[in-house]
């Protein structure tokens, strides 16, 4: 049984060396690859954080977060450290982005398994012209309550990966199979 945290972050910009997380959402599931079983949501954490650097106008336009919205907000770092320590792995769409930012505040995530729904699923093979999360959600008739906000995006990703590819395999297990074997060979 594996404990997987599904994660999405909103940030002040695109560079984890200069920009910061302003919102994080994490959803815990467990999975059993032998039985191809994925649990319902077991736990959730959503947090906002006032950054020390400015929010780029582009980031603010996408996620709608401003310094005014974030004033005085702090993440529960004790909980996040425990999550990072206890997790078997993380799931994210464009995992390299989320991982890069999380590593800056939670170094323990560096050595965990990371499953990427952007690169770990053959979206083009299945006929999708774009692998962007929002385009895939629309194509699967999943409409997030607030696109480009961490909690809504991660809940929507969970729904998306329970859909089935043309071979009748859920996208989650396609992603798992394409990624897990790389970790075994390390």
JOLIN-V16333 format. One line per field, one symbol per residue. ss: DSSP state (@ for helix, = for strand, . for the rest). psi: psi as a letter, one per 20 degrees, with the letter a starting at -180 (. if undefined). Layout:
ss=???
psi=???
This chain:
ss=.==========.........============....==....======........@@@@@@@...@@@@......@@@@@@@@@@..====..@@@@@@@@@@@.@@@@@.====................@@@@@@@..........@@@@@@@@@@@...=.....=@@@@@@@@@@@@@@..
psi=ppopppqpqqriaioihhrqpiqqpppprqqohgilpprrphqqppqqpprirqpqhgghhgijprhghipiqqqnhgghggghgiqhrqpqolhhggggghhhinhhihjrpppoigijpmghhjjphqjqghghgghjlpoqhnqkpgggghhhggggiirqrijkpqhghggghhgghhhhi.
